[in-house]
Amino acid sequence: MKIFNNILDTVGNTPIVKLNAVVPKGKHSFYAKVEYFNPGQSVKDRIAKYIVEQAEHRGEIKPGGTIIEATSGNTGLGLAIAATIKGYKTIFVMPDKISEEKRAILRAYGAKVIITPTAVEPEDPRSYYSVAKKLVEITPNCFYANQYHNPDNGTAHYLATGPEIWEQMDGKIDVFVAGGGTGGTITGASKFLKEKKKDIKTICVDPIGSILEDLFRHGKALTPAHTYKIEGVGEDFLPSVYDFKMIDDFIKVDDKSAYVMCRDLVAKEGLCVGSSSAMAVVGAIRYSEKLDKPSNIVVVLPDHGRAYMSKAFNDTWMQDNGFLPSPLNARTVGNLIEARKKKVDLVVAKVDNTVIETVNLLKTKGVSQVPVFSDHNLMGIIDESDILLPLAQGKIKPNDPIIHLIKGNIIWVNWDESLQKTSEHLQQGFVALVKDQKANLHIVTKIDLLEYMSQNL
Ligand SMILES: Cc1ncc(COP(=O)(O)O)c(C=O)c1O
């Protein structure tokens, strides 16, 4: 019988698949180690299983204990699977930029999930590393998996990922490419591969915004870390799991190239993978351009694309971030106002107008909403429905002042702001106000945008 004892035993032995359509034809061959074949659909199942086994072996985790981890999602899932099979509880701390799908699956496994802000320094008490550390201090009988500083992370890849690649490629590998997060994959697998063949080149792919490449080349960050959209890779500090001696070069990749490649991988190779996988493929292709000799290049694809349905595989998200072309990106608010058929003088109400005066204003000017000013200060906006409902419910009387009905959902936009950006504001329920070069005020509502799109796109 070829039966696994439990789901945890299926971790590892993922296939290597040749890339055919997204890579340049001819000189080099590109092979993808597809880690979504793991039971939690990511490479992190490997380290989760090994870290827990080693902790048990050393007596660092006791029956009924709680596993705590700071995770961008995948390690959490790997740990949740291990914890389920072995009877532990789990608490995970995740940065807020991580997709909702990744949080939901952890909760499905019964984990407690704590969300922390992304845009804070690692030392900040609100950072996900700090919150995880604090939890470890206060939770009895807990074990901190600590993937960033736990040497077992790299060892898991040294013992399994590296040997698998070596065997699957029959030793015919020249370049090993992986994204760097905690550094476990790149450090551990590279160590094994270099022991087998010392001139294998190991290339770490790093998102723009991460400081890892700077640390590798200069020992310090020349450009401060900033946020980026690729998930699971790149850091704003150096995890001690890294051994830079195992890395020969770094390649930087921007968000847009990675997310566009996500779409290409699914459409042309049938590989539905996450943004860090796509980033690694872009990095592998760029690195290959530097190579004279025909080479066999193996690139690690860390996880499945299912966790990115609301991002990489959502057209609106892709367009909003400028990763997919959108006709609205090329047009500005100014274009819309200049294209308006009839020149509209902005109708405004004053803050001390009564309800009936405002209704008359809406009626006589044929508009459905008006900005409300107090002298020259914009107080907000009022539309028909803001008046209709409270009037019908008897909550206001026709001679009451309108001040209490004003809504604040107005946003000032620039004349040359892209209509894509403006459409995001409008979809969030805002009404846009803009001043032209002569300081005349204009209002842009959803219906204005619809009218513009139907006539001009
Ligand atoms: C989606 C994804 N890709 C890549 C990585 C990077 O792998 P490593 O941490 O082994 O460097 C991670 C790590 O969290 C990840 O979650």
The ligand as a Gaussian input file, in Angstrom:
#p B3LYP/6-31G(d) Opt

LIG

0 1
 C        4.808000      33.521000      -0.384000
 C        6.224000      33.404000       0.064000
 N        7.178000      33.377000      -0.830000
 C        8.478000      33.304000      -0.466000
 C        8.879000      33.251000       0.837000
 C       10.342000      33.267000       1.163000
 O       10.907000      32.113000       1.607000
 P       11.975000      32.126000       2.774000
 O       11.310000      32.629000       4.003000
 O       12.405000      30.697000       2.898000
 O       13.109000      33.032000       2.389000
 C        7.886000      33.293000       1.796000
 C        8.250000      33.356000       3.211000
 O        7.514000      33.757000       4.068000
 C        6.526000      33.360000       1.413000
 O        5.536000      33.397000       2.319000

